Amino acid sequence: MASRQSEMQIFAAAAFTVMTEILKKKKTKTLVDYKSAPKTKCQHIIQDLRFQESS
């Protein structure tokens, strides 16, 4: 029983560590995305819509 509880604690700690790292990477990535990428993505979408509208 004790070994099972120990395994669960290790698993929980590992899962917490992994989730923390994922969140750190997401925060870093979203900051970069919001600074540069959305402007270019929006411009492409607007250009596509204008092209479709003019056709």
N, CA, C and O atoms as a Maestro MAE file, in Angstrom:
{
 s_m_m2io_version
 :::
 2.0.0
}

f_m_ct {
 s_m_title
 :::
 protein
 m_atom[220] {
  # First column is atom index #
  i_m_mmod_type
  r_m_x_coord
  r_m_y_coord
  r_m_z_coord
  i_m_residue_number
  s_m_chain_name
  s_m_pdb_residue_name
  s_m_pdb_atom_name
  i_m_atomic_number
  :::
  1 25 0.831 -1.203 0.000 1 A "MET " " N  " 7
  2 3 0.000 0.000 0.000 1 A "MET " " CA " 6
  3 2 0.870 1.260 0.000 1 A "MET " " C  " 6
  4 15 0.584 2.234 -0.696 1 A "MET " " O  " 8
  5 25 1.934 1.212 0.796 2 A "ALA " " N  " 7
  6 3 2.810 2.380 0.875 2 A "ALA " " CA " 6
  7 2 3.516 2.629 -0.453 2 A "ALA " " C  " 6
  8 15 3.714 3.778 -0.848 2 A "ALA " " O  " 8
  9 25 3.895 1.557 -1.142 3 A "SER " " N  " 7
  10 3 4.580 1.748 -2.422 3 A "SER " " CA " 6
  11 2 3.626 2.332 -3.461 3 A "SER " " C  " 6
  12 15 4.031 3.133 -4.304 3 A "SER " " O  " 8
  13 25 2.359 1.927 -3.397 4 A "ARG " " N  " 7
  14 3 1.360 2.468 -4.326 4 A "ARG " " CA " 6
  15 2 1.173 3.968 -4.079 4 A "ARG " " C  " 6
  16 15 1.089 4.757 -5.019 4 A "ARG " " O  " 8
  17 25 1.111 4.343 -2.807 5 A "GLN " " N  " 7
  18 3 0.959 5.758 -2.467 5 A "GLN " " CA " 6
  19 2 2.201 6.543 -2.893 5 A "GLN " " C  " 6
  20 15 2.093 7.677 -3.359 5 A "GLN " " O  " 8
  21 25 3.363 5.944 -2.735 6 A "SER " " N  " 7
  22 3 4.603 6.593 -3.152 6 A "SER " " CA " 6
  23 2 4.622 6.793 -4.662 6 A "SER " " C  " 6
  24 15 5.036 7.847 -5.143 6 A "SER " " O  " 8
  25 25 4.174 5.785 -5.414 7 A "GLU " " N  " 7
  26 3 4.096 5.909 -6.869 7 A "GLU " " CA " 6
  27 2 3.155 7.036 -7.274 7 A "GLU " " C  " 6
  28 15 3.457 7.802 -8.189 7 A "GLU " " O  " 8
  29 25 2.028 7.137 -6.601 8 A "MET " " N  " 7
  30 3 1.054 8.186 -6.918 8 A "MET " " CA " 6
  31 2 1.627 9.568 -6.623 8 A "MET " " C  " 6
  32 15 1.398 10.511 -7.380 8 A "MET " " O  " 8
  33 25 2.370 9.690 -5.527 9 A "GLN " " N  " 7
  34 3 2.975 10.979 -5.195 9 A "GLN " " CA " 6
  35 2 4.024 11.372 -6.228 9 A "GLN " " C  " 6
  36 15 4.115 12.534 -6.622 9 A "GLN " " O  " 8
  37 25 4.820 10.388 -6.666 10 A "ILE " " N  " 7
  38 3 5.832 10.662 -7.684 10 A "ILE " " CA " 6
  39 2 5.158 11.068 -8.988 10 A "ILE " " C  " 6
  40 15 5.587 12.016 -9.646 10 A "ILE " " O  " 8
  41 25 4.101 10.347 -9.361 11 A "PHE " " N  " 7
  42 3 3.370 10.657 -10.591 11 A "PHE " " CA " 6
  43 2 2.764 12.058 -10.518 11 A "PHE " " C  " 6
  44 15 2.834 12.820 -11.482 11 A "PHE " " O  " 8
  45 25 2.173 12.390 -9.379 12 A "ALA " " N  " 7
  46 3 1.559 13.709 -9.220 12 A "ALA " " CA " 6
  47 2 2.612 14.818 -9.313 12 A "ALA " " C  " 6
  48 15 2.375 15.856 -9.931 12 A "ALA " " O  " 8
  49 25 3.761 14.593 -8.703 13 A "ALA " " N  " 7
  50 3 4.828 15.595 -8.758 13 A "ALA " " CA " 6
  51 2 5.341 15.764 -10.188 13 A "ALA " " C  " 6
  52 15 5.595 16.882 -10.636 13 A "ALA " " O  " 8
  53 25 5.490 14.646 -10.898 14 A "ALA " " N  " 7
  54 3 5.958 14.715 -12.285 14 A "ALA " " CA " 6
  55 2 4.937 15.432 -13.163 14 A "ALA " " C  " 6
  56 15 5.306 16.266 -13.990 14 A "ALA " " O  " 8
  57 25 3.657 15.112 -12.986 15 A "ALA " " N  " 7
  58 3 2.607 15.754 -13.781 15 A "ALA " " CA " 6
  59 2 2.572 17.258 -13.508 15 A "ALA " " C  " 6
  60 15 2.410 18.056 -14.432 15 A "ALA " " O  " 8
  61 25 2.724 17.639 -12.250 16 A "PHE " " N  " 7
  62 3 2.728 19.052 -11.895 16 A "PHE " " CA " 6
  63 2 3.902 19.770 -12.557 16 A "PHE " " C  " 6
  64 15 3.749 20.872 -13.083 16 A "PHE " " O  " 8
  65 25 5.072 19.137 -12.526 17 A "THR " " N  " 7
  66 3 6.261 19.727 -13.140 17 A "THR " " CA " 6
  67 2 6.069 19.904 -14.640 17 A "THR " " C  " 6
  68 15 6.400 20.952 -15.194 17 A "THR " " O  " 8
  69 25 5.535 18.880 -15.295 18 A "VAL " " N  " 7
  70 3 5.311 18.948 -16.739 18 A "VAL " " CA " 6
  71 2 4.313 20.055 -17.072 18 A "VAL " " C  " 6
  72 15 4.543 20.837 -17.994 18 A "VAL " " O  " 8
  73 25 3.215 20.127 -16.336 19 A "MET " " N  " 7
  74 3 2.209 21.159 -16.602 19 A "MET " " CA " 6
  75 2 2.781 22.557 -16.376 19 A "MET " " C  " 6
  76 15 2.472 23.481 -17.128 19 A "MET " " O  " 8
  77 25 3.600 22.716 -15.359 20 A "THR " " N  " 7
  78 3 4.227 24.010 -15.098 20 A "THR " " CA " 6
  79 2 5.115 24.423 -16.265 20 A "THR " " C  " 6
  80 15 5.089 25.577 -16.693 20 A "THR " " O  " 8
  81 25 5.901 23.480 -16.779 21 A "GLU " " N  " 7
  82 3 6.770 23.785 -17.923 21 A "GLU " " CA " 6
  83 2 5.953 24.132 -19.163 21 A "GLU " " C  " 6
  84 15 6.307 25.049 -19.904 21 A "GLU " " O  " 8
  85 25 4.860 23.402 -19.391 22 A "ILE " " N  " 7
  86 3 4.006 23.686 -20.547 22 A "ILE " " CA " 6
  87 2 3.430 25.096 -20.441 22 A "ILE " " C  " 6
  88 15 3.409 25.841 -21.420 22 A "ILE " " O  " 8
  89 25 2.966 25.454 -19.252 23 A "LEU " " N  " 7
  90 3 2.402 26.795 -19.066 23 A "LEU " " CA " 6
  91 2 3.462 27.875 -19.260 23 A "LEU " " C  " 6
  92 15 3.175 28.927 -19.831 23 A "LEU " " O  " 8
  93 25 4.677 27.626 -18.792 24 A "LYS " " N  " 7
  94 3 5.754 28.600 -18.995 24 A "LYS " " CA " 6
  95 2 6.005 28.803 -20.482 24 A "LYS " " C  " 6
  96 15 6.144 29.935 -20.945 24 A "LYS " " O  " 8
  97 25 6.062 27.700 -21.231 25 A "LYS " " N  " 7
  98 3 6.316 27.798 -22.667 25 A "LYS " " CA " 6
  99 2 5.162 28.484 -23.378 25 A "LYS " " C  " 6
  100 15 5.384 29.267 -24.301 25 A "LYS " " O  " 8
  101 25 3.929 28.201 -22.961 26 A "LYS " " N  " 7
  102 3 2.773 28.845 -23.590 26 A "LYS " " CA " 6
  103 2 2.808 30.348 -23.350 26 A "LYS " " C  " 6
  104 15 2.548 31.130 -24.265 26 A "LYS " " O  " 8
  105 25 3.125 30.751 -22.131 27 A "LYS " " N  " 7
  106 3 3.187 32.184 -21.834 27 A "LYS " " CA " 6
  107 2 4.256 32.852 -22.683 27 A "LYS " " C  " 6
  108 15 4.034 33.932 -23.230 27 A "LYS " " O  " 8
  109 25 5.412 32.215 -22.794 28 A "THR " " N  " 7
  110 3 6.495 32.775 -23.595 28 A "THR " " CA " 6
  111 2 6.073 32.866 -25.052 28 A "THR " " C  " 6
  112 15 6.307 33.876 -25.714 28 A "THR " " O  " 8
  113 25 5.451 31.808 -25.543 29 A "LYS " " N  " 7
  114 3 5.057 31.779 -26.948 29 A "LYS " " CA " 6
  115 2 3.980 32.820 -27.233 29 A "LYS " " C  " 6
  116 15 4.040 33.497 -28.260 29 A "LYS " " O  " 8
  117 25 3.003 32.960 -26.350 30 A "THR " " N  " 7
  118 3 1.931 33.906 -26.622 30 A "THR " " CA " 6
  119 2 2.445 35.342 -26.596 30 A "THR " " C  " 6
  120 15 1.963 36.182 -27.356 30 A "THR " " O  " 8
  121 25 3.408 35.633 -25.739 31 A "LEU " " N  " 7
  122 3 3.961 36.985 -25.731 31 A "LEU " " CA " 6
  123 2 4.626 37.289 -27.064 31 A "LEU " " C  " 6
  124 15 4.462 38.383 -27.604 31 A "LEU " " O  " 8
  125 25 5.368 36.342 -27.594 32 A "VAL " " N  " 7
  126 3 6.025 36.538 -28.888 32 A "VAL " " CA " 6
  127 2 4.976 36.665 -29.977 32 A "VAL " " C  " 6
  128 15 5.074 37.545 -30.833 32 A "VAL " " O  " 8
  129 25 3.964 35.792 -29.956 33 A "ASP " " N  " 7
  130 3 2.917 35.817 -30.975 33 A "ASP " " CA " 6
  131 2 2.184 37.153 -30.976 33 A "ASP " " C  " 6
  132 15 1.940 37.723 -32.039 33 A "ASP " " O  " 8
  133 25 1.835 37.652 -29.806 34 A "TYR " " N  " 7
  134 3 1.068 38.892 -29.753 34 A "TYR " " CA " 6
  135 2 1.892 40.093 -30.180 34 A "TYR " " C  " 6
  136 15 1.328 41.101 -30.606 34 A "TYR " " O  " 8
  137 25 3.209 40.015 -30.078 35 A "LYS " " N  " 7
  138 3 4.039 41.152 -30.470 35 A "LYS " " CA " 6
  139 2 4.207 41.253 -31.977 35 A "LYS " " C  " 6
  140 15 4.209 42.356 -32.523 35 A "LYS " " O  " 8
  141 25 4.350 40.112 -32.664 36 A "SER " " N  " 7
  142 3 4.670 40.200 -34.087 36 A "SER " " CA " 6
  143 2 3.699 39.449 -34.989 36 A "SER " " C  " 6
  144 15 3.253 39.996 -35.997 36 A "SER " " O  " 8
  145 25 3.367 38.226 -34.653 37 A "ALA " " N  " 7
  146 3 2.640 37.369 -35.586 37 A "ALA " " CA " 6
  147 2 1.218 37.831 -35.903 37 A "ALA " " C  " 6
  148 15 0.848 37.819 -37.077 37 A "ALA " " O  " 8
  149 25 0.401 38.235 -34.933 38 A "PRO " " N  " 7
  150 3 -0.986 38.562 -35.279 38 A "PRO " " CA " 6
  151 2 -1.120 39.667 -36.315 38 A "PRO " " C  " 6
  152 15 -2.050 39.644 -37.121 38 A "PRO " " O  " 8
  153 25 -0.209 40.632 -36.310 39 A "LYS " " N  " 7
  154 3 -0.293 41.705 -37.304 39 A "LYS " " CA " 6
  155 2 -0.178 41.132 -38.706 39 A "LYS " " C  " 6
  156 15 -0.965 41.476 -39.588 39 A "LYS " " O  " 8
  157 25 0.793 40.265 -38.914 40 A "THR " " N  " 7
  158 3 0.971 39.693 -40.244 40 A "THR " " CA " 6
  159 2 -0.177 38.761 -40.586 40 A "THR " " C  " 6
  160 15 -0.634 38.741 -41.729 40 A "THR " " O  " 8
  161 25 -0.653 37.989 -39.614 41 A "LYS " " N  " 7
  162 3 -1.770 37.084 -39.879 41 A "LYS " " CA " 6
  163 2 -3.019 37.878 -40.240 41 A "LYS " " C  " 6
  164 15 -3.739 37.528 -41.176 41 A "LYS " " O  " 8
  165 25 -3.267 38.931 -39.503 42 A "CYS " " N  " 7
  166 3 -4.448 39.758 -39.780 42 A "CYS " " CA " 6
  167 2 -4.336 40.415 -41.146 42 A "CYS " " C  " 6
  168 15 -5.325 40.499 -41.875 42 A "CYS " " O  " 8
  169 25 -3.162 40.875 -41.496 43 A "GLN " " N  " 7
  170 3 -2.985 41.513 -42.799 43 A "GLN " " CA " 6
  171 2 -3.281 40.535 -43.923 43 A "GLN " " C  " 6
  172 15 -3.909 40.901 -44.917 43 A "GLN " " O  " 8
  173 25 -2.835 39.294 -43.776 44 A "HIS " " N  " 7
  174 3 -3.115 38.292 -44.806 44 A "HIS " " CA " 6
  175 2 -4.606 38.014 -44.903 44 A "HIS " " C  " 6
  176 15 -5.143 37.873 -46.002 44 A "HIS " " O  " 8
  177 25 -5.274 37.935 -43.765 45 A "ILE " " N  " 7
  178 3 -6.718 37.678 -43.769 45 A "ILE " " CA " 6
  179 2 -7.454 38.835 -44.431 45 A "ILE " " C  " 6
  180 15 -8.352 38.621 -45.245 45 A "ILE " " O  " 8
  181 25 -7.075 40.057 -44.082 46 A "ILE " " N  " 7
  182 3 -7.723 41.234 -44.668 46 A "ILE " " CA " 6
  183 2 -7.485 41.282 -46.173 46 A "ILE " " C  " 6
  184 15 -8.404 41.581 -46.935 46 A "ILE " " O  " 8
  185 25 -6.271 40.992 -46.604 47 A "GLN " " N  " 7
  186 3 -5.977 40.982 -48.040 47 A "GLN " " CA " 6
  187 2 -6.800 39.917 -48.756 47 A "GLN " " C  " 6
  188 15 -7.316 40.159 -49.847 47 A "GLN " " O  " 8
  189 25 -6.923 38.742 -48.149 48 A "ASP " " N  " 7
  190 3 -7.731 37.677 -48.759 48 A "ASP " " CA " 6
  191 2 -9.190 38.096 -48.873 48 A "ASP " " C  " 6
  192 15 -9.835 37.848 -49.892 48 A "ASP " " O  " 8
  193 25 -9.709 38.728 -47.827 49 A "LEU " " N  " 7
  194 3 -11.105 39.168 -47.860 49 A "LEU " " CA " 6
  195 2 -11.312 40.244 -48.922 49 A "LEU " " C  " 6
  196 15 -12.316 40.227 -49.633 49 A "LEU " " O  " 8
  197 25 -10.375 41.173 -49.033 50 A "ARG " " N  " 7
  198 3 -10.484 42.218 -50.055 50 A "ARG " " CA " 6
  199 2 -10.434 41.617 -51.451 50 A "ARG " " C  " 6
  200 15 -11.166 42.048 -52.343 50 A "ARG " " O  " 8
  201 25 -9.575 40.623 -51.644 51 A "PHE " " N  " 7
  202 3 -9.464 39.974 -52.945 51 A "PHE " " CA " 6
  203 2 -10.768 39.255 -53.288 51 A "PHE " " C  " 6
  204 15 -11.243 39.333 -54.421 51 A "PHE " " O  " 8
  205 25 -11.347 38.555 -52.307 52 A "GLN " " N  " 7
  206 3 -12.611 37.849 -52.541 52 A "GLN " " CA " 6
  207 2 -13.730 38.840 -52.826 52 A "GLN " " C  " 6
  208 15 -14.594 38.584 -53.665 52 A "GLN " " O  " 8
  209 25 -13.714 39.974 -52.124 53 A "GLU " " N  " 7
  210 3 -14.754 40.981 -52.304 53 A "GLU " " CA " 6
  211 2 -14.663 41.612 -53.692 53 A "GLU " " C  " 6
  212 15 -15.687 41.896 -54.314 53 A "GLU " " O  " 8
  213 25 -13.448 41.832 -54.175 54 A "SER " " N  " 7
  214 3 -13.280 42.465 -55.482 54 A "SER " " CA " 6
  215 2 -13.545 41.500 -56.639 54 A "SER " " C  " 6
  216 15 -13.812 41.936 -57.759 54 A "SER " " O  " 8
  217 25 -13.476 40.215 -56.381 55 A "SER " " N  " 7
  218 3 -13.695 39.224 -57.453 55 A "SER " " CA " 6
  219 2 -15.146 39.045 -57.800 55 A "SER " " C  " 6
  220 15 -15.477 38.249 -58.679 55 A "SER " " O  " 8
  :::
 }
 m_bond[219] {
  # First column is bond index #
  i_m_from
  i_m_to
  i_m_order
  :::
  1 1 2 1
  2 2 3 1
  3 3 4 2
  4 3 5 1
  5 5 6 1
  6 6 7 1
  7 7 8 2
  8 7 9 1
  9 9 10 1
  10 10 11 1
  11 11 12 2
  12 11 13 1
  13 13 14 1
  14 14 15 1
  15 15 16 2
  16 15 17 1
  17 17 18 1
  18 18 19 1
  19 19 20 2
  20 19 21 1
  21 21 22 1
  22 22 23 1
  23 23 24 2
  24 23 25 1
  25 25 26 1
  26 26 27 1
  27 27 28 2
  28 27 29 1
  29 29 30 1
  30 30 31 1
  31 31 32 2
  32 31 33 1
  33 33 34 1
  34 34 35 1
  35 35 36 2
  36 35 37 1
  37 37 38 1
  38 38 39 1
  39 39 40 2
  40 39 41 1
  41 41 42 1
  42 42 43 1
  43 43 44 2
  44 43 45 1
  45 45 46 1
  46 46 47 1
  47 47 48 2
  48 47 49 1
  49 49 50 1
  50 50 51 1
  51 51 52 2
  52 51 53 1
  53 53 54 1
  54 54 55 1
  55 55 56 2
  56 55 57 1
  57 57 58 1
  58 58 59 1
  59 59 60 2
  60 59 61 1
  61 61 62 1
  62 62 63 1
  63 63 64 2
  64 63 65 1
  65 65 66 1
  66 66 67 1
  67 67 68 2
  68 67 69 1
  69 69 70 1
  70 70 71 1
  71 71 72 2
  72 71 73 1
  73 73 74 1
  74 74 75 1
  75 75 76 2
  76 75 77 1
  77 77 78 1
  78 78 79 1
  79 79 80 2
  80 79 81 1
  81 81 82 1
  82 82 83 1
  83 83 84 2
  84 83 85 1
  85 85 86 1
  86 86 87 1
  87 87 88 2
  88 87 89 1
  89 89 90 1
  90 90 91 1
  91 91 92 2
  92 91 93 1
  93 93 94 1
  94 94 95 1
  95 95 96 2
  96 95 97 1
  97 97 98 1
  98 98 99 1
  99 99 100 2
  100 99 101 1
  101 101 102 1
  102 102 103 1
  103 103 104 2
  104 103 105 1
  105 105 106 1
  106 106 107 1
  107 107 108 2
  108 107 109 1
  109 109 110 1
  110 110 111 1
  111 111 112 2
  112 111 113 1
  113 113 114 1
  114 114 115 1
  115 115 116 2
  116 115 117 1
  117 117 118 1
  118 118 119 1
  119 119 120 2
  120 119 121 1
  121 121 122 1
  122 122 123 1
  123 123 124 2
  124 123 125 1
  125 125 126 1
  126 126 127 1
  127 127 128 2
  128 127 129 1
  129 129 130 1
  130 130 131 1
  131 131 132 2
  132 131 133 1
  133 133 134 1
  134 134 135 1
  135 135 136 2
  136 135 137 1
  137 137 138 1
  138 138 139 1
  139 139 140 2
  140 139 141 1
  141 141 142 1
  142 142 143 1
  143 143 144 2
  144 143 145 1
  145 145 146 1
  146 146 147 1
  147 147 148 2
  148 147 149 1
  149 149 150 1
  150 150 151 1
  151 151 152 2
  152 151 153 1
  153 153 154 1
  154 154 155 1
  155 155 156 2
  156 155 157 1
  157 157 158 1
  158 158 159 1
  159 159 160 2
  160 159 161 1
  161 161 162 1
  162 162 163 1
  163 163 164 2
  164 163 165 1
  165 165 166 1
  166 166 167 1
  167 167 168 2
  168 167 169 1
  169 169 170 1
  170 170 171 1
  171 171 172 2
  172 171 173 1
  173 173 174 1
  174 174 175 1
  175 175 176 2
  176 175 177 1
  177 177 178 1
  178 178 179 1
  179 179 180 2
  180 179 181 1
  181 181 182 1
  182 182 183 1
  183 183 184 2
  184 183 185 1
  185 185 186 1
  186 186 187 1
  187 187 188 2
  188 187 189 1
  189 189 190 1
  190 190 191 1
  191 191 192 2
  192 191 193 1
  193 193 194 1
  194 194 195 1
  195 195 196 2
  196 195 197 1
  197 197 198 1
  198 198 199 1
  199 199 200 2
  200 199 201 1
  201 201 202 1
  202 202 203 1
  203 203 204 2
  204 203 205 1
  205 205 206 1
  206 206 207 1
  207 207 208 2
  208 207 209 1
  209 209 210 1
  210 210 211 1
  211 211 212 2
  212 211 213 1
  213 213 214 1
  214 214 215 1
  215 215 216 2
  216 215 217 1
  217 217 218 1
  218 218 219 1
  219 219 220 2
  :::
 }
}
